[in-house]
Amino acid sequence: MAELSPQSPLSIGEAEELLDGLPVVPVLSGSIEEMKRMRAQVLAAGIPVLMGCPPGAGKG
């Protein structure tokens, strides 16, 4: 099994650049605070991530 090496933390802007034009797949739901905390943890690990709310979510 390949050994994982630590990655440098990413900023939101760097993650957006890395993921620009790639398909985005919804995988989680939760409160805004939970999503912000998870995004910070993932970026700190050097993994590009985008989190947002799909159009029309939360209405109804």
C-alpha positions in Angstrom: 0.0 0.0 0.0 1.3 3.5 -0.9 2.3 5.7 2.0 0.4 9.0 2.1 2.6 12.1 2.5 1.3 15.2 4.3 0.0 18.0 2.0 0.3 21.7 2.5 -2.9 23.4 3.6 -5.0 25.0 0.9 -6.9 28.2 0.9 -10.5 28.4 -0.4 -9.3 30.2 -3.5 -6.6 27.6 -4.2 -9.2 24.8 -3.9 -11.6 26.7 -6.3 -8.8 27.0 -8.9 -7.9 23.3 -8.6 -11.5 22.2 -9.0 -12.6 24.7 -11.6 -14.5 23.0 -14.4 -14.6 19.6 -12.7 -17.9 18.0 -11.9 -19.1 18.6 -8.3 -20.9 15.8 -6.5 -23.1 16.4 -3.4 -22.1 14.1 -0.7 -23.1 15.6 2.6 -25.8 17.5 4.4 -25.6 19.4 7.7 -25.7 22.7 9.4 -23.7 25.7 8.0 -21.4 25.5 11.1 -20.7 21.8 10.5 -20.0 22.4 6.8 -17.6 25.3 7.6 -15.8 23.2 10.2 -15.5 20.3 7.8 -14.3 22.5 4.9 -11.6 24.0 7.2 -10.4 20.5 8.3 -10.3 19.2 4.7 -8.4 22.3 3.4 -6.0 22.1 6.3 -5.2 18.5 5.2 -4.3 19.8 1.7 -7.4 18.3 0.0 -9.3 20.6 -2.4 -13.0 20.9 -1.5 -15.9 23.1 -2.4 -19.0 23.3 -0.2 -22.1 25.2 -1.0 -25.9 24.9 -1.1 -27.6 23.7 -4.3 -30.2 26.0 -5.9 -33.5 25.9 -4.1 -32.1 24.0 -1.0 -33.7 24.9 2.2 -36.9 26.3 0.6 -40.1 24.5 1.0 
